[in-house]
Amino acid sequence: MQTHTAKRVEIIIEAVMEERLTAALRKAGVTGFTVMPVLGGSGRSGQWTQEGEIGRARGMVNVACIIRPDRLDTLLDAAFEVVDRHIGVVSVVDCEVLRAERF
């Protein structure tokens, strides 16, 4: 079976910023993403859980999308506009997909 190169981008951000982030992604031409709740974790500020250790944020979400490599910079520019002023982590990894036409 033939696979095609793609990029998987994951953006972990405060839940209250989810709508602003997904709107920015759609405006940048991203047609698909998945939003998942983040139950807790540990970072620069120590360990936290969704029960309120982040203050008013109601926890965090992970917005994941898979895109063609040539669209990566546009997505990252849109994501950075939102993440820059808020708690957030953006990661990019290479991946392979079976149906390139979906991305």
DRENTOR-527559 format. One line per 5 residues: number of its first residue (from 1); their letters; for each residue x, y, z of N, C-alpha, C, CB. Coordinates in nm, 4 decimals. Glycine has a CB too. Example, Ala and Ser with C-alpha at 12.3 -4.5 7.8 and 13.67 -1.06 7.14 Angstrom:
BEGIN
1> AS> 1.3190:-0.5690:0.7800:1.2300:-0.4500:0.7800:1.3200:-0.3300:0.7800:1.1308:-0.4473:0.9046  1.2850:-0.2250:0.7080:1.3670:-0.1060:0.7140:1.2900:0.0030:0.7870:1.4084:-0.0598:0.5725
***
This chain:
BEGIN
1> MQTHT> 0.0839:-0.1176:0.0000:0.0000:0.0000:0.0000:0.0891:0.1248:0.0000:-0.0959:-0.0007:0.1221  0.0570:0.2212:-0.0829:0.1371:0.3419:-0.0945:0.0966:0.4439:0.0121:0.1227:0.4024:-0.2348  0.1979:0.5040:0.0741:0.1725:0.6113:0.1700:0.2273:0.7425:0.1143:0.2366:0.5789:0.3082  0.1808:0.8533:0.1743:0.2193:0.9862:0.1292:0.2652:1.0674:0.2495:0.1019:1.0568:0.0558  0.3690:1.1464:0.2298:0.4247:1.2277:0.3374:0.3281:1.3395:0.3751:0.5609:1.2862:0.2961
6> AKRVE> 0.3138:1.3608:0.5065:0.2307:1.4695:0.5589:0.2948:1.5211:0.6872:0.0832:1.4217:0.5849  0.2359:1.6229:0.7446:0.2799:1.6786:0.8722:0.1647:1.6683:0.9717:0.3274:1.8269:0.8562  0.1965:1.6235:1.0923:0.0976:1.6220:1.2005:0.1356:1.7350:1.2962:0.0929:1.4810:1.2749  0.0426:1.8260:1.3166:0.0641:1.9401:1.4047:-0.0278:1.9241:1.5241:0.0384:2.0758:1.3310  0.0286:1.9361:1.6434:-0.0504:1.9320:1.7658:-0.0286:2.0616:1.8410:-0.0128:1.8094:1.8538
11> IIIEA> -0.1386:2.1216:1.8817:-0.1337:2.2486:1.9547:-0.2079:2.2277:2.0861:-0.1969:2.3673:1.8707  -0.1355:2.2349:2.1951:-0.1972:2.2256:2.3270:-0.2135:2.3679:2.3772:-0.1113:2.1378:2.4269  -0.3369:2.4036:2.4092:-0.3680:2.5417:2.4456:-0.4794:2.5436:2.5492:-0.4083:2.6241:2.3209  -0.4917:2.6558:2.6202:-0.5990:2.6710:2.7178:-0.7339:2.6504:2.6496:-0.5926:2.8101:2.7853  -0.8239:2.5793:2.7163:-0.9541:2.5482:2.6580:-1.0312:2.6731:2.6176:-1.0361:2.4675:2.7554
16> VMEER> -1.0173:2.7815:2.6924:-1.0904:2.9040:2.6578:-1.0430:2.9634:2.5247:-1.0746:3.0078:2.7693  -0.9271:2.9209:2.4746:-0.8743:2.9721:2.3483:-0.9068:2.8826:2.2293:-0.7253:2.9890:2.3588  -0.9766:2.7724:2.2542:-1.0053:2.6752:2.1474:-1.0753:2.7394:2.0280:-1.0914:2.5617:2.2017  -1.1811:2.8127:2.0508:-1.2560:2.8715:1.9392:-1.1716:2.9709:1.8613:-1.3821:2.9399:1.9902  -1.0926:3.0509:1.9299:-1.0072:3.1476:1.8604:-0.9039:3.0747:1.7750:-0.9369:3.2413:1.9615
21> LTAAL> -0.8450:2.9680:1.8283:-0.7457:2.8913:1.7532:-0.8080:2.8233:1.6323:-0.6799:2.7874:1.8429  -0.9188:2.7543:1.6514:-0.9791:2.6820:1.5384:-1.0297:2.7793:1.4319:-1.0950:2.5924:1.5874  -1.0768:2.8967:1.4718:-1.1167:2.9984:1.3731:-0.9954:3.0452:1.2928:-1.1842:3.1194:1.4433  -0.8826:3.0649:1.3594:-0.7603:3.1068:1.2902:-0.7124:2.9982:1.1939:-0.6494:3.1401:1.3922  -0.7236:2.8722:1.2351:-0.6835:2.7621:1.1470:-0.7731:2.7567:1.0236:-0.6886:2.6276:1.2223
26> RKAGV> -0.9053:2.7683:1.0447:-0.9966:2.7666:0.9295:-0.9668:2.8833:0.8350:-1.1439:2.7729:0.9770  -0.9414:3.0016:0.8910:-0.9098:3.1184:0.8080:-0.7828:3.0952:0.7269:-0.8941:3.2439:0.8954  -0.6896:3.0169:0.7821:-0.5641:2.9850:0.7128:-0.5811:2.8714:0.6118:-0.4565:2.9476:0.8142  -0.7029:2.8183:0.5985:-0.7288:2.7148:0.4992:-0.7202:2.5722:0.5504:-0.6347:2.7304:0.3885  -0.7069:2.5546:0.6809:-0.7038:2.4194:0.7379:-0.8465:2.3661:0.7362:-0.6440:2.4187:0.8846
31> TGFTV> -0.8676:2.2541:0.6699:-1.0032:2.2018:0.6527:-1.0400:2.0940:0.7535:-1.0188:2.1472:0.5145  -0.9426:2.0434:0.8261:-0.9745:1.9381:0.9224:-0.8840:1.9424:1.0433:-0.9650:1.8027:0.8569  -0.9425:1.9180:1.1581:-0.8664:1.9084:1.2823:-0.9496:1.8314:1.3826:-0.8284:2.0493:1.3374  -0.8846:1.7846:1.4877:-0.9500:1.7129:1.5959:-0.9153:1.7825:1.7260:-0.9077:1.5631:1.5990  -1.0159:1.8033:1.8098:-0.9950:1.8667:1.9400:-1.0171:1.7606:2.0473:-1.0914:1.9900:1.9607
36> MPVLG> -0.9166:1.7454:2.1332:-0.9226:1.6453:2.2410:-0.8972:1.7131:2.3747:-0.8193:1.5312:2.2175  -0.9669:1.6700:2.4794:-0.9382:1.7267:2.6115:-0.8036:1.6780:2.6627:-1.0491:1.6903:2.7115  -0.7364:1.7633:2.7380:-0.6112:1.7257:2.8037:-0.6428:1.7158:2.9528:-0.4941:1.8306:2.7746  -0.6179:1.6013:3.0104:-0.6556:1.5762:3.1490:-0.5586:1.6328:3.2504:-0.6690:1.4307:3.1711  -0.4351:1.6486:3.2123:-0.3342:1.7014:3.3029:-0.1980:1.6863:3.2408:-0.3395:1.6312:3.4388
41> GSGRS> -0.0976:1.7276:3.3172:0.0376:1.7171:3.2670:0.1357:1.7839:3.3608:0.0476:1.7775:3.1292  0.2548:1.8038:3.3092:0.3591:1.8684:3.3858:0.4431:1.9492:3.2894:0.4452:1.7653:3.4639  0.4800:2.0685:3.3321:0.5591:2.1562:3.2462:0.6464:2.2479:3.3282:0.4690:2.2379:3.1553  0.6821:2.3630:3.2704:0.7684:2.4597:3.3381:0.7179:2.4983:3.4757:0.7824:2.5831:3.2543  0.5872:2.5096:3.4887:0.5282:2.5545:3.6155:0.4950:2.4397:3.7088:0.4034:2.6345:3.5890
46> GQWTQ> 0.5331:2.3192:3.6723:0.5050:2.2033:3.7564:0.3853:2.1244:3.7077:0.4823:2.2468:3.8984  0.3402:2.0339:3.7906:0.2304:1.9441:3.7559:0.0958:2.0157:3.7701:0.2339:1.8182:3.8447  -0.0012:1.9784:3.6837:-0.1343:2.0372:3.6904:-0.2377:1.9345:3.6460:-0.1427:2.1645:3.6033  -0.3617:1.9593:3.6809:-0.4736:1.8762:3.6347:-0.5839:1.9682:3.5857:-0.5261:1.7815:3.7484  -0.6811:1.9127:3.5171:-0.7891:1.9942:3.4630:-0.8830:2.0457:3.5719:-0.8677:1.9144:3.3614
51> EGEIG> -0.8643:2.0051:3.6946:-0.9519:2.0492:3.8025:-0.9270:2.1925:3.8468:-0.9365:1.9584:3.9193  -0.8508:2.2700:3.7742:-0.8408:2.4111:3.8066:-0.7021:2.4619:3.8373:-0.9257:2.4393:3.9196  -0.6003:2.3825:3.8213:-0.4652:2.4285:3.8507:-0.4171:2.5333:3.7510:-0.3697:2.3113:3.8518  -0.4919:2.5570:3.6452:-0.4510:2.6546:3.5449:-0.5304:2.7847:3.5629:-0.4712:2.5974:3.4020  -0.6066:2.7952:3.6663:-0.6852:2.9162:3.6889:-0.8153:2.9134:3.6114:-0.6051:3.0390:3.6507
56> RARGM> -0.8481:3.0252:3.5483:-0.9772:3.0388:3.4820:-0.9889:2.9590:3.3528:-1.0030:3.1824:3.4532  -0.8833:2.8921:3.3120:-0.8780:2.8311:3.1799:-0.9639:2.7065:3.1627:-0.7388:2.7972:3.1487  -1.0182:2.6482:3.2681:-1.0982:2.5256:3.2574:-1.0172:2.4117:3.1961:-1.2240:2.5513:3.1735  -0.8886:2.4146:3.2076:-0.8065:2.3084:3.1530:-0.7490:2.3417:3.0174:-0.8854:2.1835:3.1438  -0.7034:2.2367:2.9523:-0.6357:2.2522:2.8251:-0.7014:2.1606:2.7216:-0.4845:2.2210:2.8389
61> VNVAC> -0.6792:2.1912:2.5939:-0.7208:2.1054:2.4839:-0.6017:2.0826:2.3923:-0.8400:2.1675:2.4057  -0.6079:1.9729:2.3182:-0.5077:1.9405:2.2176:-0.5776:1.9465:2.0820:-0.4420:1.7988:2.2434  -0.5362:2.0388:1.9972:-0.5916:2.0502:1.8627:-0.4896:1.9875:1.7678:-0.6227:2.2012:1.8243  -0.5299:1.8797:1.7031:-0.4388:1.8066:1.6145:-0.4895:1.8138:1.4709:-0.4245:1.6589:1.6596  -0.3977:1.8329:1.3775:-0.4343:1.8307:1.2367:-0.3207:1.7711:1.1545:-0.4686:1.9725:1.1869
66> IIRPD> -0.3596:1.7126:1.0449:-0.2634:1.6559:0.9501:-0.2796:1.7327:0.8197:-0.2856:1.5003:0.9291  -0.1672:1.7810:0.7679:-0.1719:1.8639:0.6471:-0.0590:1.8260:0.5519:-0.1631:2.0135:0.6835  -0.0705:1.8754:0.4297:0.0378:1.8586:0.3327:0.1559:1.9444:0.3761:-0.0087:1.8968:0.1884  0.2783:1.8993:0.3533:0.3964:1.9754:0.3955:0.4011:2.1178:0.3413:0.5201:1.9031:0.3528  0.3511:2.1405:0.2207:0.3575:2.2749:0.1623:0.2629:2.3738:0.2301:0.3255:2.2680:0.0146
71> RLDTL> 0.1739:2.3273:0.3176:0.0801:2.4152:0.3879:0.1227:2.4411:0.5318:-0.0593:2.3549:0.3861  0.2353:2.3846:0.5736:0.2781:2.3929:0.7134:0.3019:2.5361:0.7599:0.4038:2.3124:0.7331  0.3762:2.6150:0.6845:0.4091:2.7501:0.7289:0.2845:2.8359:0.7503:0.5005:2.8168:0.6279  0.1866:2.8218:0.6629:0.0622:2.8981:0.6775:-0.0099:2.8596:0.8059:-0.0297:2.8752:0.5563  -0.0150:2.7297:0.8345:-0.0790:2.6835:0.9580:-0.0034:2.7348:1.0801:-0.0865:2.5295:0.9609
76> LDAAF> 0.1281:2.7232:1.0788:0.2071:2.7669:1.1944:0.1953:2.9171:1.2190:0.3534:2.7298:1.1745  0.1914:2.9967:1.1128:0.1731:3.1408:1.1293:0.0392:3.1707:1.1970:0.1811:3.2121:0.9929  -0.0668:3.1026:1.1539:-0.1993:3.1237:1.2126:-0.2017:3.0785:1.3584:-0.3068:3.0483:1.1320  -0.1424:2.9647:1.3870:-0.1406:2.9133:1.5244:-0.0592:3.0050:1.6146:-0.0830:2.7702:1.5283  0.0534:3.0528:1.5669:0.1390:3.1370:1.6501:0.0704:3.2674:1.6878:0.2693:3.1664:1.5783
81> EVVDR> -0.0118:3.3213:1.5997:-0.0848:3.4441:1.6309:-0.1707:3.4263:1.7564:-0.1730:3.4857:1.5117  -0.2213:3.3061:1.7795:-0.3053:3.2784:1.8964:-0.2202:3.2330:2.0145:-0.4108:3.1713:1.8631  -0.1299:3.1413:1.9921:-0.0516:3.0803:2.1002:0.0492:3.1787:2.1599:0.0216:2.9563:2.0486  0.0968:3.2707:2.0818:0.2031:3.3619:2.1257:0.1737:3.4300:2.2592:0.2259:3.4672:2.0207  0.0500:3.4695:2.2820:0.0158:3.5453:2.4018:-0.0505:3.4602:2.5098:-0.0748:3.6592:2.3652
86> HIGVV> -0.0492:3.3297:2.4958:-0.1199:3.2412:2.5893:-0.0348:3.1186:2.6202:-0.2570:3.1982:2.5311  -0.0789:3.0434:2.7196:-0.0151:2.9158:2.7493:-0.0372:2.8256:2.6279:-0.0729:2.8508:2.8817  0.0668:2.7617:2.5789:0.0480:2.6726:2.4654:0.1770:2.6100:2.4175:-0.0158:2.7465:2.3531  0.1636:2.4951:2.3570:0.2765:2.4220:2.2998:0.2368:2.3788:2.1592:0.3166:2.2980:2.3887  0.3256:2.4003:2.0639:0.3020:2.3583:1.9261:0.4105:2.2587:1.8884:0.3007:2.4806:1.8279
91> SVVDC> 0.3687:2.1431:1.8374:0.4676:2.0447:1.7917:0.4322:2.0010:1.6496:0.4731:1.9212:1.8881  0.5368:1.9659:1.5746:0.5212:1.9230:1.4361:0.6017:1.7950:1.4184:0.5678:2.0343:1.3352  0.5389:1.6931:1.3622:0.6098:1.5686:1.3332:0.5769:1.5243:1.1913:0.5724:1.4577:1.4355  0.6708:1.4539:1.1301:0.6458:1.3937:1.0005:0.5566:1.2723:1.0198:0.7782:1.3551:0.9301  0.4657:1.2502:0.9256:0.3818:1.1307:0.9308:0.3533:1.0844:0.7883:0.2488:1.1583:1.0080
96> EVLRA> 0.2927:0.9705:0.7771:0.2533:0.9139:0.6489:0.1029:0.8911:0.6509:0.3300:0.7813:0.6194  0.0362:0.9213:0.5404:-0.1078:0.8993:0.5292:-0.1359:0.8104:0.4095:-0.1839:1.0335:0.5165  -0.2486:0.7437:0.4144:-0.2862:0.6548:0.3049:-0.3612:0.7271:0.1937:-0.3709:0.5417:0.3576  -0.4427:0.8240:0.2278:-0.5250:0.8930:0.1282:-0.4875:1.0411:0.1242:-0.6764:0.8758:0.1600  -0.3874:1.0734:0.0456:-0.3340:1.2099:0.0382:-0.4384:1.3121:-0.0013:-0.2201:1.2154:-0.0595
101> ERF> -0.5360:1.2727:-0.0803:-0.6371:1.3681:-0.1282:-0.7248:1.4226:-0.0159:-0.7247:1.3021:-0.2327  -0.7222:1.3609:0.1005:-0.8019:1.4084:0.2147:-0.7324:1.5203:0.2913:-0.8316:1.2931:0.3093  -0.6086:1.5489:0.2572:-0.5318:1.6476:0.3312:-0.4840:1.7565:0.2388:-0.4140:1.5829:0.4019
***
